[in-house]
Amino acid sequence: MEKPKIAIVGGGVAGSTAGLYLSQLGLDITLFEQGESLVSGPPFCHLHAGGNLYREISDEQCITLLQQSIDLLRYYPYAIDYRPTVIAIPTDDGGKPEDLYNRLHKLRNEYQLLIDKDPLNRVLGDSSDYFRLYSKDDIERLKQKEIIKNPKSLDDWLIPVAHDVDLEKIQFPLIMVQEYGLNLFRLGGGVTYLLNQRDNARVLFNTKVTDIKPKNNRESCILEYEQDGEKKRSKFDYLINATGFRTGTIDDILGFKRDRLVEFKSAYVTKWENSDILYPEIVFYGERGTPRGMAQFTPYPNGYFQIHGMTPSITLFDKGLVKNSTNSSQPLLEPKFIKKIEHKWEENEV
C-alpha cells in the first residue's frame, strides 16, 4: 500500500516539528520553506514552563504552557539552555510578589502530577525545586560570595544578580523558577539534521507555494510552487498549513474563513563587554504598553543578551497588532513591518 503523501507549508517550529514527528511514523513528508533554513522566524528564546512571565493570563493557560513546555523539552532536549529564570517586581510596580504564590503552588503541584503520570516528565528537576523564594537577607548574603564560573545550585545562579541588581529598587522576595532558555539555533540545526537523515522526508528550501487546488472532493490536492525561479506542481493526500504569521494566506487560497491576530514585535541583541559570567534569565515585571513595561534579559555565552522591553519604544510598535478583515483570513501588517521581516531594518533604526 502506498504511503500517504503529506505536504507541510512552512518550516518554522510548528512545520518542522510536524515534519519530523510524522516522518518518524514512516509517512511520506515534503516540507516547503521559502527561506534558506528551518526555524528562521521570530527570535524565540524562552521556554514558558508555567507562563510565569505573564501575570495577566489565567491559571489554566499557565498549566497548559507547563504541559506543552515539558512535551517540547522531551522532544528537543538538545535545544534547551538549562538555566533558571529570576522574576523581580520593581518597587514602583502595582503588583506584589505575594500575588503570585497561589499560582506557583498550583504549577508545582501540577508538575508533580505530571511526574506521577510519567516519570519521564521530570525534565525541570524535582517538583520541590520548581520555584524558590529569596528574601532580601538571602540576597545580601549571596552578594558577599564570589561569582561561580560554572553555577550548579540555584544559589550559585543568583549570585551575579545579587551583585548587579539595585536591591533598593525591587521588592522581595525574589522568585526563581525553572523556566529555561530555548535556543533557536540548536533547535533549527538539530531538526534540519534529523530530517536530512530520513529517506521519507524532503525539505525544499527557497520554495514558495503559489496555489493549492483541491481534487476529488478535497481528498487530495495539487500544490503549485516556485523553486529557485522554476514553476512546479505536485499531488498530495494531506496538507498542513504551518506558515506562521502568513497562515491566513493559505486559508484564503482554500476558502477557509478564520479570525486571526498578528503582532509585530522586536527583540534586540547586546553585548556586555569583557563579561563571561553565566547569568540566569532576569525578568522585571511591568505594565505592558507603558514606559515601565516588562524587561526581559535572556543570557547567551560570551556576554551576549537578548533583550525585550514591553514598551512602545522597544519591543512593541504602534499599529503592530492587526486583525484580519471580513474579506480575508490574513491580517495585513503595514509594508514597513513586512520590509523588516523580509529584508532588513534601516541603518538609522539600528
Secondary structure, DSSP 8 states (H G I E B T S, - for coil): ----EEEEE--SHHHHHHHHHHHHTT-EEEEE-SSSSSS-SS---B--SS-TT-TTS-HHHHHHHHHHHHHHHHH-GGGEE---EEEE-BTTSS--GGGGHHHHHHHHHHHHHHHHH-GGG--SS-GGGSEEEE-HHHHHHHHTS---SS--SHHHHHHHHHHHS-GGGB-SSEEEE---EE-HHHHHHHHHHHHHT-TTEEEE-SEEEEEEEEETTTTEEEEEEEETTEEEEEEESEEEE--GGGHHHHHHHHT-----EEE----EEEE-TT------EEEE---TTSTT--EEEEE-GGGEEEEEE-STTTT--TT-EEE--TT-SS----HHHHHHHHT---TTT-
